[in-house]
Amino acid sequence: MQSRMAKRLQKDLEQMQKSYTDQFNVRMPNNDIKHWIVAFEGAKGTLYQGEKFELQFKFSNDYVEILILIQLFFLMKLANRIS
């Protein structure tokens, strides 16, 4: 039986994949529901247009009741920034 935390994460993941399928790509290393890597591109018309970003979410067993750890990774092409 899934824990309360795992059920909530599964529900959140399904909602995100349904509502934001064109904006975000979610993967879970080792199929671990408590570890998400969310990939997305910078918004059009901004300085970040075309740049690729990843947010890494690590959820604790107490998810919903306490905050989560979030890390942002910038996958930028340095050559494009130097002109």
N, C-alpha and C positions, 0 to 999 in steps of 0.2 A: 504494500500500500504506500502511495506517495505521501510524503510529508506535506504539511500546510504550505511550507515555503516552496516546495517543488511544484505543487499545484498552481500556486500564484504565479511563479515564473513561467510555467507552461502557458497559462492564460495570457500573461503579458506578452510573451513571445508570439503567440498566435495572433493577437490583436495588432502587434507591430508589423508582422509580416503581411497581414491582410490590408491594413490601412496605409502602409508606407512602402509597399513593395518596389516602387520605382525609385525611391530615395535612399533606402538603406539595404545593405546585405548583412545578415546576421549569420555568424558561424560560431560553433561551440567546439573548441578543441577537446578531443577525446570524448565527444558527445556528453560533456559535463554541463548539465542545466545551470550550474552555478557560475559558469565562466562563459561570457559572451564577448565576441569581437565584432563590433558594428562598423562596417566600412561605408563611406559615403564620399561624394565629391563636393568641392566648394561651390557655393551658389553662383549662378550665372549673373554677370554684371557686377561682380565684386572682385576685389584683389585676389581672392582665393579661387576664382573660377578655374575649373579644370584640374585643380590640385586634389590629391587623394588624401583622405584622413581615415584614421581608425580610432575608435573609442574602445577601450577594454574595460569590461565590467566584471567585477568579482563579487559575488553575492555571498554573504555569510549564512549560516544556518538560521540566523535570527532575522532574515530578510523580511521586510515589511515593518518590523518593529524598530530596526536601527538602520543607519545609513549604509550605503555601499561604497566600495572603493572604485573610483573611476580614473582611468589614465587615458590621456589623449596623445596619439602618435601622429606626427606630421610626416607624410611621405611626399616630400617636395623635391622637385628637380632643381638643384642648386644652379645649374647652368642657365636656366630660364630667368633666374633672379639677378644674375650678374650681367649688366649691360652698360 
